[in-house]
């Protein structure tokens, strides 16, 4: 059965069946012209939208449907996390090729709704339409944060330490593995790959999971905002180099990054090295790490460490903000200018 | 120059250049991980998203770029109007084919931003990405309304009068004209059609404008909500029959529609009749009329008339809500069941 066999109403009913009961702040949910929510008092509302397009942001050859749904929402949750906002409502808009299997449609919705439930985010509405081309998923999220606690990219000051959460480079290494495996598989066998491909080692699987099922750092972002540990904050969806440059520009500071301090997992280092690539360069350029990059004043160091402990996410000091402008990489005792590498031509292929 | 020659940043800068200064309720606008807005106190927030896809919802053969942008936003504003909400913020997400001309990109943004300014809606953020297929535009809007004033589809009661704003059928007649003109033009000349095609009469142009540049009834919706004139309300994006059915279902009432009362413009009647089509059937089925369909209690009739006068939009009583279920069409002294006609198969071509 493909989605072309069903009506929009049928498809909406399949989504509704997966949703928990409406929370009290949702006077009107799915089924009217628009959703109506009641924001909390004295809280700002944070809005974000992200689109993922088949063939650009995901490849159904190695992304199972629930992974597609998970990733479509994770991108947005990561943006809320970077603002220090607690997730609240989501709108799900999809342009669907008529030939899409209904099972795959259900799988996409399941992946998204499962991740939403983990973060107490409620799907309050959306839009379904046909696509004569690729599958396009567009998710809008809203979140709330107190006015004085919003984390922006512009709050860094010279002397601040620069931290990153979790690990970087794992998603990029995982994507490369998935692409290689899919390529070799497709030449011999037409069946769809999944992550439980038996030829992947445990280390490999850790890398592919980092790409397929990223965990947006929502709790860490909220805690860093609440205890005012972070000055500036951004998520790394477009890569570490890009993130460092954007904070430096928005905050008008320089940033020096220590190559040796970067938390690149051993498995990712090995994977990059086996292909003759420099692990540091790869980890700096790689997108798809839904980690947070943030700056911390000297006297707020303990608060940052406390937030990380409470969130259960390791954080690593990878550099510092400097008075003089420019972004540099410190490596083997030398400082070299670091390019942003995130500013790819719009038409060119990019990892995210 | 095509969008493939520019970076995402270049394109965002072109959008920002068209925006008015940020209002006071927008602490963080375009350029951070997410936008931050400050909703008013004691007001509910209304959220809506709509996607338009090239080849499904619009045809660039006869929709100039500013029309595409206008329509992408009009769909959403119409949803806010149907809830009685005053527009506030919009997020603009686009999936762009690399070969799209930058002039066309600019034109789309202009059409959208111009309509936004007319309704005091501010573009606060969005997302741009590549599309390997059609142009996809996804607009999310937020609006505000007082809790007791929200208009839903569920507020109709037996005995209420049923009203429609403006005219119906004009957009459908206009679309048919545009398609015919485009077909005949394309066989002789490859150049792009615009609405000022000299072969269209004044009447024709009124119809094509109804399709190309619909005016969402935002002010009327807000006024109907404020003076509590309307019980139930819906917008007619999916057609009058569909709207009547949806109010009847959500409110658990029957609705009788008087065929002779339908405000179908003479030019549209003539256009339908010249193709051997029944004007009433066409107007009932036709989508793309961004009018409001609403119900009014007997004692609130004056309030509804006052709201319409203040908004400067004619309203027409086209029927009434009945105790017994079912939707019927009264015509030439007979009552016949009216099908919803809006529930087309998801894969099938539909007017909107």
Boltz contact constraints between the chains, C-beta under 6 A:
constraints:
  - contact:
      token1: [A, 3]
      token2: [B, 346]
      max_distance: 6.0
  - contact:
      token1: [A, 4]
      token2: [B, 347]
      max_distance: 6.0
  - contact:
      token1: [A, 6]
      token2: [B, 346]
      max_distance: 6.0
  - contact:
      token1: [A, 7]
      token2: [B, 343]
      max_distance: 6.0
  - contact:
      token1: [A, 7]
      token2: [B, 346]
      max_distance: 6.0
  - contact:
      token1: [A, 8]
      token2: [B, 346]
      max_distance: 6.0
  - contact:
      token1: [A, 28]
      token2: [B, 152]
      max_distance: 6.0
  - contact:
      token1: [A, 32]
      token2: [B, 152]
      max_distance: 6.0
  - contact:
      token1: [A, 32]
      token2: [B, 153]
      max_distance: 6.0
  - contact:
      token1: [A, 33]
      token2: [B, 79]
      max_distance: 6.0
  - contact:
      token1: [A, 33]
      token2: [B, 82]
      max_distance: 6.0
  - contact:
      token1: [A, 33]
      token2: [B, 83]
      max_distance: 6.0
  - contact:
      token1: [A, 33]
      token2: [B, 235]
      max_distance: 6.0
  - contact:
      token1: [A, 34]
      token2: [B, 46]
      max_distance: 6.0
  - contact:
      token1: [A, 34]
      token2: [B, 48]
      max_distance: 6.0
  - contact:
      token1: [A, 34]
      token2: [B, 79]
      max_distance: 6.0
  - contact:
      token1: [A, 34]
      token2: [B, 83]
      max_distance: 6.0
  - contact:
      token1: [A, 35]
      token2: [B, 47]
      max_distance: 6.0
  - contact:
      token1: [A, 36]
      token2: [B, 44]
      max_distance: 6.0
  - contact:
      token1: [A, 36]
      token2: [B, 46]
      max_distance: 6.0
  - contact:
      token1: [A, 36]
      token2: [B, 150]
      max_distance: 6.0
  - contact:
      token1: [A, 37]
      token2: [B, 45]
      max_distance: 6.0
  - contact:
      token1: [A, 38]
      token2: [B, 44]
      max_distance: 6.0
  - contact:
      token1: [A, 39]
      token2: [B, 39]
      max_distance: 6.0
  - contact:
      token1: [A, 39]
      token2: [B, 45]
      max_distance: 6.0
  - contact:
      token1: [A, 44]
      token2: [B, 36]
      max_distance: 6.0
  - contact:
      token1: [A, 44]
      token2: [B, 38]
      max_distance: 6.0
  - contact:
      token1: [A, 45]
      token2: [B, 37]
      max_distance: 6.0
  - contact:
      token1: [A, 45]
      token2: [B, 39]
      max_distance: 6.0
  - contact:
      token1: [A, 46]
      token2: [B, 34]
      max_distance: 6.0
  - contact:
      token1: [A, 46]
      token2: [B, 36]
      max_distance: 6.0
  - contact:
      token1: [A, 47]
      token2: [B, 35]
      max_distance: 6.0
  - contact:
      token1: [A, 47]
      token2: [B, 91]
      max_distance: 6.0
  - contact:
      token1: [A, 48]
      token2: [B, 34]
      max_distance: 6.0
  - contact:
      token1: [A, 49]
      token2: [B, 91]
      max_distance: 6.0
  - contact:
      token1: [A, 49]
      token2: [B, 93]
      max_distance: 6.0
  - contact:
      token1: [A, 49]
      token2: [B, 126]
      max_distance: 6.0
  - contact:
      token1: [A, 49]
      token2: [B, 127]
      max_distance: 6.0
  - contact:
      token1: [A, 49]
      token2: [B, 140]
      max_distance: 6.0
  - contact:
      token1: [A, 50]
      token2: [B, 127]
      max_distance: 6.0
  - contact:
      token1: [A, 51]
      token2: [B, 93]
      max_distance: 6.0
  - contact:
      token1: [A, 51]
      token2: [B, 95]
      max_distance: 6.0
  - contact:
      token1: [A, 51]
      token2: [B, 127]
      max_distance: 6.0
  - contact:
      token1: [A, 51]
      token2: [B, 129]
      max_distance: 6.0
  - contact:
      token1: [A, 53]
      token2: [B, 95]
      max_distance: 6.0
  - contact:
      token1: [A, 53]
      token2: [B, 129]
      max_distance: 6.0
  - contact:
      token1: [A, 53]
      token2: [B, 131]
      max_distance: 6.0
  - contact:
      token1: [A, 55]
      token2: [B, 132]
      max_distance: 6.0
  - contact:
      token1: [A, 56]
      token2: [B, 130]
      max_distance: 6.0
  - contact:
      token1: [A, 79]
      token2: [B, 33]
      max_distance: 6.0
  - contact:
      token1: [A, 79]
      token2: [B, 34]
      max_distance: 6.0
  - contact:
      token1: [A, 82]
      token2: [B, 33]
      max_distance: 6.0
  - contact:
      token1: [A, 83]
      token2: [B, 33]
      max_distance: 6.0
  - contact:
      token1: [A, 83]
      token2: [B, 34]
      max_distance: 6.0
  - contact:
      token1: [A, 91]
      token2: [B, 47]
      max_distance: 6.0
  - contact:
      token1: [A, 91]
      token2: [B, 49]
      max_distance: 6.0
  - contact:
      token1: [A, 93]
      token2: [B, 49]
      max_distance: 6.0
  - contact:
      token1: [A, 93]
      token2: [B, 51]
      max_distance: 6.0
  - contact:
      token1: [A, 93]
      token2: [B, 138]
      max_distance: 6.0
  - contact:
      token1: [A, 95]
      token2: [B, 51]
      max_distance: 6.0
  - contact:
      token1: [A, 95]
      token2: [B, 53]
      max_distance: 6.0
  - contact:
      token1: [A, 95]
      token2: [B, 136]
      max_distance: 6.0
  - contact:
      token1: [A, 98]
      token2: [B, 347]
      max_distance: 6.0
  - contact:
      token1: [A, 126]
      token2: [B, 49]
      max_distance: 6.0
  - contact:
      token1: [A, 127]
      token2: [B, 49]
      max_distance: 6.0
  - contact:
      token1: [A, 127]
      token2: [B, 50]
      max_distance: 6.0
  - contact:
      token1: [A, 127]
      token2: [B, 51]
      max_distance: 6.0
  - contact:
      token1: [A, 129]
      token2: [B, 51]
      max_distance: 6.0
  - contact:
      token1: [A, 129]
      token2: [B, 53]
      max_distance: 6.0
  - contact:
      token1: [A, 130]
      token2: [B, 56]
      max_distance: 6.0
  - contact:
      token1: [A, 131]
      token2: [B, 53]
      max_distance: 6.0
  - contact:
      token1: [A, 132]
      token2: [B, 55]
      max_distance: 6.0
  - contact:
      token1: [A, 132]
      token2: [B, 134]
      max_distance: 6.0
  - contact:
      token1: [A, 133]
      token2: [B, 133]
      max_distance: 6.0
  - contact:
      token1: [A, 133]
      token2: [B, 134]
      max_distance: 6.0
  - contact:
      token1: [A, 134]
      token2: [B, 132]
      max_distance: 6.0
  - contact:
      token1: [A, 134]
      token2: [B, 133]
      max_distance: 6.0
  - contact:
      token1: [A, 136]
      token2: [B, 95]
      max_distance: 6.0
  - contact:
      token1: [A, 136]
      token2: [B, 136]
      max_distance: 6.0
  - contact:
      token1: [A, 138]
      token2: [B, 93]
      max_distance: 6.0
  - contact:
      token1: [A, 138]
      token2: [B, 138]
      max_distance: 6.0
  - contact:
      token1: [A, 140]
      token2: [B, 49]
      max_distance: 6.0
  - contact:
      token1: [A, 140]
      token2: [B, 140]
      max_distance: 6.0
  - contact:
      token1: [A, 150]
      token2: [B, 36]
      max_distance: 6.0
  - contact:
      token1: [A, 152]
      token2: [B, 28]
      max_distance: 6.0
  - contact:
      token1: [A, 152]
      token2: [B, 32]
      max_distance: 6.0
  - contact:
      token1: [A, 153]
      token2: [B, 32]
      max_distance: 6.0
  - contact:
      token1: [A, 235]
      token2: [B, 33]
      max_distance: 6.0
  - contact:
      token1: [A, 343]
      token2: [B, 7]
      max_distance: 6.0
  - contact:
      token1: [A, 346]
      token2: [B, 3]
      max_distance: 6.0
  - contact:
      token1: [A, 346]
      token2: [B, 6]
      max_distance: 6.0
  - contact:
      token1: [A, 346]
      token2: [B, 7]
      max_distance: 6.0
  - contact:
      token1: [A, 346]
      token2: [B, 8]
      max_distance: 6.0
  - contact:
      token1: [A, 347]
      token2: [B, 4]
      max_distance: 6.0
  - contact:
      token1: [A, 347]
      token2: [B, 98]
      max_distance: 6.0
